């Protein structure tokens, strides 16, 4: 009986991971503003939400695949592999810093750490692809800082809403 429950739980987590990957890809690819070498989007908020609600390997996989697919869908295939790595690291970072609630001081620290991982990762990627450490710093870092801050704000708003809905449903 326990084996059947474990199989069902794994299947359910895989389905949720697939949904988070699809949401990440679609929200990133369809709702973005092109800037410099890339674009600003709210997909990182979905990545953090996945890392807050899914077990770590599922969150990391969903985030890496969803982010990579967004780049392919958006016409940035040269970023697909770096994005796979960077978005997987975002989910890993956010999950490891964690916290019991969807939004607390640890989660805010996780958002800051994710911003650092993302900004640094895409800066290094741009240097590898285009050369020029300083030029790529000037070209990529400001937009990626805006991206990280915006995704953090979107995540916080969604996390608060999810927690309030959860609390309200339990109060009924």
N, C-alpha and C positions, 0 to 999 in steps of 0.2 A: 504494500500500500504506500509506503514512504517513497519508493522508487517512482511510482506513478505521479505523486505530488511533486517530486523534484523535477521530473520530466515536464510536467505542466508548467511549473514555475520558470524553467529554462525557456520553454516555448513562449510564455508570456513576456519574459524579459527580452527575448529576441524580437518579438513583434513590436514592443515599445521602442527598442533600439532602432528598428527599421523606420518607425514613425518619426522618431527624433532626427534620424539621418535625412529623411525626406523633408521634414520641416526646415531643417538647417539649410539644405540645398535650395529649396524653393524660396524661402524668405531672404536668403543671401543673394540668389541669382535674380530674383524678380524685383526686390525692393532695395535697390542700391543706387548710390550716387557716384559716378566715376570721378576719381581724383588722381592725378599723377600717374603712377605705374599701376594703380589698382582702383579700389572703390570702397566707399563707406557703406556699411550695412548693419542690420540688427541680428544677423545670424549668430554672432558670438553670445548673445543673450540666450538663445536657444541651446547653445552648447553648455553654458553654465547651468541652465535649468536641467538639461539631461544629466549633468554631473551631480546635481543636487538630488535627483530622484531615482536614478538608475544605479545598479551596482557598477563599480569602476570599469571592469573590462567592457561592459556593454556601452557605457557612456563614452569611453575612449574610442571604441570602434565606430559608434554612431557619429560622433563629432568629426573624426578623421575622414570618414567616407562622405558624410554630408558636406563638409567644407570642400573637399576635393571635387565632388560632383558640381558644386556651385561654380568653381573656377572653370571647369570644362563647359558647363552650360552657358557661362557668361563670356566665353571667348578668351579666357586666360589660361590655356592649357599648360603653358610654361610654368605656371605657379602650382599646378595640381599636386606634384610630389611634395614640394615644400609645405604647401597648405595641409596636406595629409599629416605631415609630421607636426606642424605648428598647432593645428586644431586638436590633434590627439594630445599634445602636451598641455593645451589649455584645459581640456577636460580632466586630465590627470592631476594637474595643479589644483584645480578647483575642488576636485573630489578629495585630494589628500589634505588640503587645508580645512575643508569641510565645516562641520558644525551640525548640531541637531536640528536646527530650524532652517528654513529656506533663506531667511535673511536675519543675520546677526553680525556681530563684530568680526567673527572669523570669516564669514562669507564676504564681507566688505574687504577684508584683507586679501581674500582669495581673488576678488575682482581686480584689486590693484596688482597682485602678482600675475594674474592672467594678462593684464595690460602690458606689463614689463616683458613677459614671454612673447606676446604677439608683436609688440613694437620692435623688440630686438630680433626676433625671428624674421620678420619681413624686411628689416633693414639689412640683415646679413644676406637674405635671399636676393635683394636688389643689387647688393655689391657683387655677388656671384654672377648674376645675370647681366649686369650693365657696367660694373666697375665703378671706381671712385667712391671711397669711403665717405668723404665729406659731402660730395655732391648727393649721394644717396641718403645721407643723414638728413640733409636739408629737404630733399625731395619726398622722403617717405615718413619720417618721424612725426611731423606735425599732423598729417592726415591720419596716421595710425593712432596717435594720441586721442584725436577727436573720435575715431572709431571706437577705441577702448572705453572712453568715457561715456559715449552714447550707448554702447551695448551694456555697460554697467548700470546706467540709469534705467534702461528698458528692462533688464533683468530684475532690478530692485522693485520696479513697479509691478511686474508680473508675479514675482515671488510674494510680495505683500498681498496681492489679490488672491493668489492660490491659498496662502495661509488663512486669510480672512474667510474665504469660501469654505475651506476645510473646517475651520472653527465653527462657522455658522451651521454647517451640516451636522456637526457633532452636537450642537446645542439643541437641535430639533428633536 
